[in-house]
């Protein structure tokens, strides 16, 4: 799992613009893979061998302010996707401090965000599922909060 501070990242998905403008203050972006990087299989003689797991799918969670324009844009895209079922595309996260760039392929919103009507200012978790990811690092990553 990786967590990025919301303070120094830009996030883009399809035609949503820079989603980082709507990130809740002090929040983070959380990336989590569905499977471990390595898996173990029996070798046929009583031992095990370590194998690289090619499944690079996972989830990416953004915490957006409910009042932000970015939340409204994602809600509109999500509502349209229920009818059209075609909003899948690349999602990018760029660390503005270190210029580390992560590309999440075939990203889509897979879970309805929690909806609270009549509630004041709050934070909404948007969960994206991705098929694979590629990270290009161009320096020391000072923005990683967890590993």
C-alpha positions in Angstrom: 0.0 0.0 0.0 1.2 3.5 -0.8 -0.2 6.8 0.5 0.5 10.1 -1.0 0.0 13.5 0.7 -2.7 15.5 -1.0 -0.6 18.6 -0.7 1.8 18.0 -3.6 0.1 15.8 -6.1 -2.0 16.3 -9.2 -4.6 13.7 -10.2 -6.3 13.4 -13.6 -8.9 10.9 -14.9 -10.6 11.0 -18.3 -12.0 14.6 -18.7 -12.3 15.4 -15.0 -9.5 17.9 -15.0 -7.2 18.1 -12.0 -9.0 16.3 -9.2 -6.4 17.4 -6.6 -8.1 20.8 -6.3 -11.0 19.0 -4.6 -8.9 16.8 -2.2 -9.7 17.3 1.4 -7.2 19.3 3.3 -4.7 17.1 5.2 -6.0 13.9 3.4 -4.1 11.5 1.3 -4.4 9.3 -1.8 -4.2 5.6 -1.0 -3.1 3.0 -3.5 -3.5 -0.7 -2.7 -2.8 -3.7 -4.9 -5.2 -6.7 -5.0 -2.4 -9.2 -4.8 1.1 -9.5 -3.3 4.0 -8.8 -5.7 5.3 -12.4 -5.1 3.4 -15.6 -4.8 4.6 -19.1 -3.8 3.8 -22.4 -5.6 4.8 -26.0 -4.8 7.7 -27.2 -6.8 6.6 -30.8 -7.0 9.3 -32.2 -4.7 8.1 -30.9 -1.4 9.5 -27.4 -1.6 8.1 -24.1 -2.9 9.3 -21.6 -5.5 8.8 -17.9 -5.5 7.1 -16.4 -8.6 6.5 -12.9 -9.7 2.7 -12.1 -9.6 1.8 -10.5 -12.9 -1.6 -9.3 -11.6 -1.0 -5.5 -11.1 -4.6 -4.6 -10.4 -5.8 -2.7 -7.3 -7.7 0.2 -5.9 -7.0 3.9 -5.6 -9.0 6.0 -3.1 -9.3 9.8 -3.2 -10.9 11.8 -0.3 -12.7 14.8 -1.9 -14.6 17.6 -0.2 -18.3 17.2 -0.8 -18.7 20.8 -1.7 -15.9 20.8 -4.3 -16.5 21.1 -8.0 -14.3 18.0 -8.5 -16.7 15.9 -6.4 -19.6 17.2 -8.5 -17.8 16.3 -11.7 -17.1 12.8 -10.5 -20.7 12.4 -9.4 -21.9 13.4 -12.9 -19.5 11.0 -14.6 -20.6 8.2 -12.2 -24.3 8.8 -12.9 -23.7 8.8 -16.6 -21.7 5.7 -16.4 -24.6 3.8 -14.8 -26.5 4.4 -18.1 -23.7 4.4 -20.7 -21.3 1.9 -19.0 -18.3 3.2 -20.8 -16.3 5.4 -18.5 -13.0 3.5 -18.2 -9.7 5.1 -18.8 -6.2 6.1 -17.6 -5.9 7.8 -14.2 -2.6 9.6 -13.4 -1.1 10.7 -10.2 1.9 13.0 -10.4 4.0 14.0 -7.4 4.7 17.7 -8.0 7.6 17.7 -5.6 9.6 14.7 -7.0 7.9 14.4 -10.4 7.1 10.8 -9.8 4.4 9.8 -12.2 2.0 6.8 -11.8 -0.3 5.7 -14.6 -3.3 3.5 -13.5 -4.6 1.7 -16.6 -8.3 0.9 -17.2 -9.4 2.9 -14.1 -13.1 3.2 -13.3 -15.3 4.1 -10.4 -16.6 0.7 -9.0 -18.3 1.6 -5.8 -21.0 4.2 -5.2 -19.6 6.9 -2.9 -21.3 7.1 0.5 -24.2 9.6 0.2 -25.3 11.6 3.2 -28.1 14.0 2.5 -28.7 17.0 4.6 -25.3 16.8 6.2 -23.0 19.8 6.3 -19.4 19.9 5.0 -17.9 16.5 4.8 -15.4 14.3 2.9 -16.4 11.7 0.3 -14.3 8.7 -0.5 -14.1 8.0 -4.3 -12.8 4.5 -5.0 -11.3 3.6 -8.4 -10.4 0.1 -9.6 -7.5 -0.2 -12.0 -6.3 -3.1 -14.1 -2.5 -2.3 -14.0 -0.1 0.4 -13.0 3.2 1.8 -14.0 5.2 4.2 -11.9 8.1 6.2 -13.2 10.3 7.7 -10.6 12.5 10.7 -11.4 14.2 11.3 -8.0 13.9 10.7 -4.3 10.2 10.4 -3.2 9.7 12.7 -0.3 6.0 12.6 -0.5 5.2 9.0 0.5 3.5 8.9 3.8 3.3 5.1 4.2 4.6 2.1 2.4 
